[in-house]
């Protein structure tokens, strides 16, 4: 810690409090996250080790940079990142900031580039939400908080269904899936896309997985052999949990009334009940939506703060 001067608290990450600090040797401002073990005898927090390993796997212009790592006398691990100015959650909540269709295209392009890079390296982020889409002063989006990230792709790899924040959690995890892949992240990206268009979270359940499933099924209809053939093998379904059969209550055109058809087409390709039918990040980036007008707003022209 002697190399850094703590300035102020920035917020709470998945596994620790994040502070702004100054690197004494260079004067560089950084974000410092301290992750403590619950008991000293546990040693270094394994979550911190996993995040360090994943972030050192690769460098990418839209992935947060891990600047430094060190431990403290009380067995805490301190992760030092490049510091961001704001995040997408703050931008969405600030009604004085207008988010145009061109702005939305820029945000989606950079987020999908970051996720594509993760998935190319068999990394699941597992906590995609506006709070973890950070912005540097020049408008560059940086995907952050890899505290829940895991490697995937090995046959029969079992992962916890308790990942991903509720409003961004895909239906297969809500039904208890422990074997899942990149489609889980794509559902979360689709929820962020919808939130950019609506300026509010799209699928707002009421604190429980069952309530979240109800919310999803009201929009997309209940799963059946036609729209999701494999859903019956998931844990909650095998335990007898059932929903009354009902069709979708609204078409996307009725919900996203200001969105052009290419935008709705891409959104439909991401928010699909059956994870096997969702687009990959690479397929999303190849969608005509990104080639059509309007062109994405240049990152340096994005409005990050209201006057």
C-alpha positions, 0 to 999 in steps of 0.5 A: 500500500505504500506505493499508493495514496488512497483518495476516495471510495468509488463503490462496491465491486463483487468482492470488495470496496473499490477506491480511487488512489494515486500511484506515488511514483508516477502520479497516475490515478488508479482504481484499487480493489481490496479483497479480504479473506473472511479468516486469516487462516484461509490465506489469499482469496481464491476469487482474487487469484482467479480474477488476476489469472483471467485478466492477465490472460489477454490485453484488449482495448475494451477490457479493464487493464489490471495495472498491479497486484500486491498483498497486505499483511492481513492477507488481503489482495489488492488489485489495481486497475486503470480508473474510469470516469463513469459507468453505463448505469449512471449514464442510463439513470441521468435523464439529462443525457440523451442516448441516441440510436447511434450512441446505442450502436456504439455501446453495443459494438464495444460491449460485444467486441469485449465479450467476443474476446472473452468467449474466444478465450473460453471465458464467461463473464457471468455478471454483465450489467450496466454497472460493469460497463465503465467509461474512460475520459476519452469515451472508451468503454471498458468491461470490468469486474471479473470476480464471477468469471469462469473458464468454460468449454471443457465437457461436463464442466459444472458451473453455479447457477447462482451467477449473474445479477437477477434482471440480467440472468438467462432462463436456463440459470433461473431453472437451475442449469449447472452446464452452460456456456457463452449464450448465458452472457449473450442473454445479459448483453441482450438485456443491456441492449433493451435497457439502452432502448427503453432507458429502464431495465427490461425484465424487472422481476421481484427479487426471486428467481421464480418472479424473474422467470414469471417476468420473462415468460410474460414477454416470451411465452412459457417454454414448450417443445417448440420454442425450447425442447430441452428445458424439461431436463433442467433441475427446477422442471424435473422437480415438478415446477410448472407454468400455465401454458401461455403465448407472449403477451407483446411483440417486440415491435410493440415494446420497442416502438422507437427502434428500427427493424434491424435493431429489433432483429438483432435484439430478437437474436440475443433474447431467445429462450433456448440458449442453443438458438441465441446468436454468438457474439461474433454473429451479433457483430456481423449482423446488418444492424452495425453496417446500416445507418446511423453509423455508431457515434465516435467514442470521443463524441459520446456524452458521459455527463450532463452539464 
